[in-house]
């Protein structure tokens, strides 16, 4: 059995710029992109399941679908490692700043099964 992670590990949905990973990694954050995981084209449900199975919270711009997936997960008692929904209007640099605030503030346990807006 895998021990729970203390720090939030972040999985970037395919609609999130891979440049964001390059902005976060030098600050010590563990980030995995959909491309690196070879999951391009997978369904949103499959992305959430993949991330959760590896204890990665998922970052997405896809608010509607992931709000629904979160509600379904809660209803069906299916845990996930957390969903962070990011505004499409923010630049990569602004988004990195917002995400670093979340990553520096919360533990992995605190964001598990939560839906956060960044």
N, C-alpha and C positions, 0 to 999 in steps of 0.2 A: 504494500500500500504506500502511495506517495504521501510524504509529509506535506502539510499545507505550507504554501509560500508566505513569507512575511511581507515582502515587497510586491507591489502590483507589477505583473508582467503584462505587456501590451501586445495585442495582436491587431494589426491594421487590416480592416476590411478592404476589399479591392477598390472601393470608391474613395479611399483616403490616399493622398499623395505619399509615395514612397520616400520623398524628400523629408517627410516628417520623421521617419526612422533615423535618417542621417542627422537631424537636429537633436534628437533625444539621446541617442547612444553615447555621444561624448560626455554626457552628464551622468553616465552610469546606469541608465535605464535599459532593461532588457526588452527589446522590441522585435517582433517577427512580422513580416509582411505576408500577405496572401500569396504574392508571387514567390517569395522564398519558400513558403510551405507547399508550393505547387498546387494551390487550391483555386486558381483563377477559374471563374465560371461555376463554382459550386453554389448551391442555394444558400440563402441567408441562414436557414435552419442548420444546414451542414456546417457553415462557418462558425456559428455559435457553439455547436456541439464540439467541433474540432478544438476551438479555443478553450472551452471549458474543460475538456478532457485533459488538457495540458496545463491547466491552471493559469490561463491567460485571459484577462479581461479583453473584450473586443471594443475597438474604437471604430465608429462608423458615422457616415453622414445620413444614412438611410433611416430617418426617424420613424416613419410610419410602420415599416415592416418590423423593425426591432422593438418598437413599443408593443406591437402585437405578439411577437415572439416572447417578450418578457412576461406579458400577461398570461400567455399559454403556459410558460414554464412555471409560474407561480401556481396557477390553477392545477396543473398536473403534477406538482411537487417534483419538478425536474430542476436540480440546481444548475447554476451557471456561475462563472467566475466574475461576472459583472459586465455591464454594457455601458459604454460611454458614447453619448451622441453629441457630435460636434456640428457647429454651425458651418454651413458651406460659405458663408460670407466672410469668415475670418481668414486672414492670410496664413500661410504655413507657419510663419514666425509667431504670429499672435496665438495660433492654435497650440504651438509648442509651449509657449509661455503658460497658457491656461492648463494644459495637460500636466506640465511639470508641477504646477501648484497642487493639482489633484494627487499626483504620484508622491509628492513630498508630504501631503497632509494625511492621507488615508493608507491603511494597510490593506493587503489583499483580502483579509477576512472581512474588513469593513465594507468593501465594495462587492463582495460575493453576493449574488442574487439581487443586486441593486441596479437601478437604471439612473444614470447621472447625465446631466446636460453640461457640456463644457463649451 
